[in-house]
Amino acid sequence: MGSDVWQNYTHLRSGFPLNMSPSTLDHTALATLAQSIKDWGRELGFQQVGIAGLDLAEHEAHLQRWLAAGYQGEMDYMAAHGSKRSHPEQLVPGTLRVVSLRMDYLPGDTQMAQRLSEPEKAYVSRYALGRDYHKLIRKRLQQLAERIQQHIGPFGYRAFVDSAPVLEKAIAEQAGLGWIGKNTLVLNRQAGSYFFLGELFVDIPLPVDAPHASEHCGRCTACLDICPTAAFVGPYLLDARRCISYLTIELKGSIPEELRAPIGNRVFGCDDCQLVCPWNRFARPTEQGDFQPRHSLDNAELAALFRWSEEEFLSRTEGSPLRRAGYERWLRNLAVGLGNAPSSIPVLEALKARREHPSALVREHVEWALARHAKRGGA
C-alpha cells in the first residue's frame, strides 16, 4: 500500500480507521499509538522518531527570502510546487501529522578527514560512500506504515525520503529531532548531524512532540569559518551557488573558475562544516551495512577514478548516490581535483588522456587543470 491509500480511504472517514470507533482513538489510545510508532521505528533501524504538526509558517518565510535572493542557483525545483513545500496538507490532502525519523549514516573508521590533506586522493562526502539511502529508508518507512496498519487498520499515509517538496529539516525541528544549526543542517546533541531524514505523512491525529525550541550553536562559528568557498552568507544562510555540494552534484555546467581551486580534492559533496562541528564528536558509526564504503571510495586515487570508462562508472556506481552526478560531471569534478593535485606523472597522464574527450565540459576542465600544472612548472 502507498499513495493509493489516500484515495481509497480518506474520503470515507475523518481521520479514524475504518475498523475502529472514534472512542477507541481517544487521547490515551493516540498517545499509546504514538509511542508504539516510535518503538517500531527504532526496531526498524531509525535512531529517533518524532511527530510534528503542520505549522511551518516561520520556515516558509525563511524559504521565500532565500529564494528571492537567488541562493538556490539552478535548483529550480526549490521554487516549484507553490506553497506545497511548507504545507504538508496541501502536498498530501488529508495529512494531520508528520512522523519524522532520522537514521545515522556515518561509516566506521574511514579516515575521510585525512583525505583532505592528501590532495592526490579523492574526497567523497561520507553519505555517498555506500549505497543510496533512498531505497533503504523508503523500504523501512513502508514497513513502519504496515506495522501501524496491522495495529489500527487501513489509514492514509505517504512516505518521503528527500523525494518531494518537503521541508524535512523544518519538520525534523518541529518534531523535536534537533535544531537547524548555523550550517543549515539539523543538529542533535546526542548524534551530531551525520544522519538521513525520512517522513511519513499520516492522517491520524497523533499527539505532537515539543518542537526543538532552542538552538545550541552558541557563539561557535567553526562551520562558517571553515567553508572552502565561503558559501555561508551568514549564520543559518547558505548561498548554494558557492557550496561545493551544489557545485559537484547539482550544477550542470561549468564550475566557476574562481571556485575550482578552493574545491581541492572534493569530487562529490563536502563535509567540512560537519567535520568541524563540535556536536559531531557525539556522532556514532552506523550499524547499517549498506552505508559502508564500496569500491574503496574512501581511499581512492583521483587519477585511478578518472580512468574509469563510462561502463565502469555505471557498474561501480550502481545503487550509489554518485549516479546523480552522471559520468560527464563525474569527470568534470575529477578534472578539477586533478588540477589541484601535485604535478605527478599519474596525474598529468590521466589528464592528457582525456584531452580529446567528446564532452566539451570535460575538455574545458581538463585544459584548466593542465594549465594550472603548467603554471607550476609541472606540465
ZAKEVO-727697 format. One record per residue (C-alpha): y, z, x. Coordinates in steps of 0.1 Angstrom, whole numbers, padded with zeros to 4 digits, always signed. Layout:
% residues N
YZX ...
//
This chain:
% residues 379
+0000+0000+0000 +0035-0007+0012 +0067-0021-0002 +0050-0033-0034 +0045+0003-0044 +0082+0004-0054 +0079-0024-0078 +0046-0011-0092 +0056+0025-0099 +0093+0034-0095 +0103+0018-0127 +0077+0038-0147 +0089+0072-0137 +0119+0093-0125 +0106+0104-0091 +0074+0120-0103 +0039+0109-0095 +0021+0094-0124 -0008+0118-0123 +0012+0150-0121 +0035+0166-0147 +0071+0175-0138 +0062+0211-0140 +0037+0206-0111 +0066+0194-0089 +0088+0224-0093 +0108+0237-0063 +0078+0257-0049 +0055+0227-0051 +0080+0204-0035 +0086+0229-0007 +0048+0231-0001 +0046+0193-0001 +0074+0191+0024 +0057+0215+0048 +0024+0196+0044 +0042+0163+0053 +0054+0180+0085 +0020+0193+0093 +0003+0159+0086 +0030+0142+0107 +0022+0164+0137 -0015+0157+0132 -0008+0120+0134 +0009+0124+0168 +0045+0129+0159 +0062+0158+0177 +0087+0167+0150 +0093+0158+0113 +0124+0164+0093 +0136+0155+0058 +0171+0141+0052 +0193+0135+0022 +0212+0102+0018 +0248+0111+0026 +0257+0092+0058 +0294+0087+0050 +0306+0101+0083 +0283+0079+0103 +0292+0049+0081 +0328+0053+0090 +0319+0055+0127 +0298+0023+0125 +0327+0004+0108 +0351+0014+0136 +0326+0004+0162 +0321-0030+0146 +0358-0035+0141 +0362-0031+0179 +0336-0058+0185 +0314-0035+0206 +0283-0050+0191 +0286-0082+0211 +0261-0108+0199 +0242-0083+0178 +0255-0098+0146 +0227-0081+0127 +0246-0048+0131 +0273-0061+0107 +0249-0078+0083 +0235-0063+0051 +0267-0048+0039 +0265-0011+0032 +0227-0010+0031 +0225+0003+0066 +0243+0035+0057 +0230+0038+0021 +0192+0041+0021 +0192+0040-0017 +0207+0005-0016 +0183-0008+0010 +0153+0005-0010 +0163+0013-0046 +0147+0045-0058 +0149+0063-0025 +0157+0100-0029 +0148+0113+0006 +0141+0100+0041 +0114+0116+0062 +0125+0112+0098 +0099+0115+0126 +0100+0115+0164 +0073+0106+0189 +0076+0113+0226 +0071+0082+0248 +0078+0095+0284 +0049+0083+0306 +0035+0107+0331 +0044+0107+0368 +0057+0071+0371 +0083+0079+0397 +0106+0054+0379 +0137+0072+0391 +0127+0064+0426 +0125+0027+0418 +0163+0027+0415 +0165+0035+0452 +0140+0007+0461 +0160-0025+0455 +0131-0048+0461 +0112-0032+0432 +0118-0039+0395 +0131-0012+0373 +0117-0014+0337 +0130+0010+0311 +0104+0038+0306 +0100+0030+0269 +0089-0006+0278 +0062+0002+0304 +0034+0004+0279 +0025-0012+0246 +0051-0020+0220 +0057+0011+0200 +0065-0006+0167 +0029-0012+0156 +0016+0022+0167 +0043+0041+0149 +0042+0019+0118 +0005+0025+0115 +0010+0062+0118 +0037+0062+0091 +0014+0042+0068 -0013+0068+0074 +0011+0096+0066 +0021+0078+0033 -0016+0076+0024 -0021+0113+0031 +0008+0120+0007 -0007+0097-0019 -0040+0114-0016 -0023+0147-0024 +0001+0137-0052 -0010+0102-0064 +0010+0069-0061 +0046+0072-0051 +0073+0049-0039 +0079+0045-0002 +0088+0022+0027 +0082+0027+0063 +0106+0016+0090 +0104+0015+0128 +0136+0000+0143 +0129-0029+0120 +0156-0029+0093 +0192-0020+0087 +0186+0018+0091 +0209+0043+0107 +0179+0060+0123 +0199+0082+0147 +0222+0094+0119 +0192+0101+0097 +0174+0120+0125 +0205+0142+0130 +0207+0148+0092 +0170+0157+0093 +0176+0183+0120 +0157+0165+0148 +0186+0167+0172 +0222+0157+0177 +0238+0124+0188 +0249+0130+0223 +0277+0116+0243 +0254+0088+0255 +0249+0079+0217 +0212+0089+0219 +0196+0116+0198 +0191+0147+0220 +0168+0176+0213 +0170+0209+0231 +0132+0211+0235 +0125+0175+0242 +0155+0157+0256 +0158+0121+0245 +0126+0102+0255 +0113+0097+0220 +0110+0070+0194 +0121+0074+0158 +0105+0063+0126 +0114+0067+0089 +0096+0070+0056 +0119+0063+0027 +0104+0081-0003 +0113+0086-0040 +0102+0123-0041 +0130+0149-0044 +0118+0169-0014 +0139+0198-0001 +0161+0186+0028 +0163+0202+0062 +0195+0215+0075 +0214+0189+0095 +0219+0194+0132 +0255+0205+0127 +0263+0213+0163 +0260+0194+0195 +0251+0208+0228 +0266+0184+0254 +0295+0208+0261 +0317+0197+0290 +0289+0177+0306 +0298+0140+0313 +0269+0131+0335 +0258+0102+0313 +0293+0088+0311 +0299+0090+0348 +0265+0075+0359 +0266+0043+0339 +0265+0015+0364 +0285-0009+0343 +0310+0016+0328 +0297+0008+0293 +0310+0040+0277 +0345+0037+0263 +0344+0075+0259 +0321+0102+0247 +0299+0090+0218 +0312+0055+0221 +0293+0027+0238 +0306-0009+0244 +0272-0026+0241 +0287-0057+0258 +0287-0038+0291 +0254-0019+0285 +0225-0030+0308 +0200-0027+0279 +0221-0052+0259 +0227-0075+0289 +0190-0077+0298 +0175-0077+0263 +0199-0087+0236 +0223-0112+0254 +0210-0147+0251 +0233-0165+0275 +0246-0158+0310 +0252-0123+0322 +0289-0119+0331 +0292-0123+0369 +0312-0091+0373 +0283-0071+0358 +0255-0087+0378 +0258-0066+0410 +0261-0033+0391 +0228-0041+0373 +0210-0037+0405 +0172-0040+0401 +0172-0031+0364 +0154-0061+0348 +0147-0048+0313 +0167-0020+0299 +0183+0010+0316 +0176+0047+0316 +0204+0060+0338 +0221+0080+0311 +0188+0096+0302 +0178+0103+0338 +0208+0124+0345 +0209+0142+0311 +0202+0179+0317 +0183+0182+0284 +0156+0158+0297 +0143+0185+0320 +0126+0196+0289 +0110+0162+0282 +0072+0163+0282 +0049+0135+0291 +0033+0117+0262 -0003+0120+0254 -0003+0086+0238 -0024+0062+0259 -0005+0032+0246 +0027+0043+0262 +0012+0045+0297 +0023+0017+0322 +0005-0016+0321 +0001-0043+0348 +0016-0019+0374 +0051-0024+0359 +0061+0010+0372 +0057-0002+0408 +0062-0040+0408 +0080-0061+0433 +0108-0083+0420 +0095-0113+0439 +0060-0109+0425 +0072-0107+0389 +0095-0137+0395 +0065-0158+0405 +0048-0153+0371 +0042-0185+0353 +0051-0187+0316 +0014-0184+0308 +0011-0153+0330 +0042-0138+0313 +0028-0144+0279 -0006-0130+0288 +0007-0099+0306 +0033-0090+0280 +0011-0094+0250 +0018-0064+0228 +0047-0053+0251 +0084-0048+0244 +0091-0072+0273 +0083-0101+0249 +0116-0095+0232 +0135-0110+0262 +0113-0141+0264 +0103-0159+0296 +0136-0176+0302 +0157-0144+0300 +0130-0125+0319 +0135-0149+0348 +0173-0146+0344 +0171-0109+0347 +0148-0110+0377 +0171-0135+0395 +0199-0110+0392 +0177-0083+0406 +0166-0106+0435 +0203-0114+0441 +0209-0076+0445 +0178-0071+0467 +0177-0071+0505 +0175-0105+0521 +0138-0106+0529 +0116-0137+0533 +0097-0130+0500 +0129-0126+0481 +0145-0157+0494 +0113-0178+0490 +0109-0166+0454 +0145-0176+0446 +0143-0210+0463 +0111-0218+0444 +0130-0216+0411 +0160-0237+0422 +0148-0266+0402 +0137-0247+0371 +0141-0266+0339 +0163-0239+0324 +0200-0242+0332 +0203-0205+0325 +0177-0196+0351 +0191-0221+0377 +0226-0206+0373 +0214-0171+0381 +0192-0183+0409 +0222-0201+0425 +0243-0170+0421 +0216-0149+0438 +0212-0173+0467 +0250-0175+0472 +0250-0137+0473 +0224-0137+0500 +0243-0164+0519 +0274-0143+0519 +0254-0116+0535 +0240-0140+0561 +0206-0138+0546 +0201-0174+0533 
//
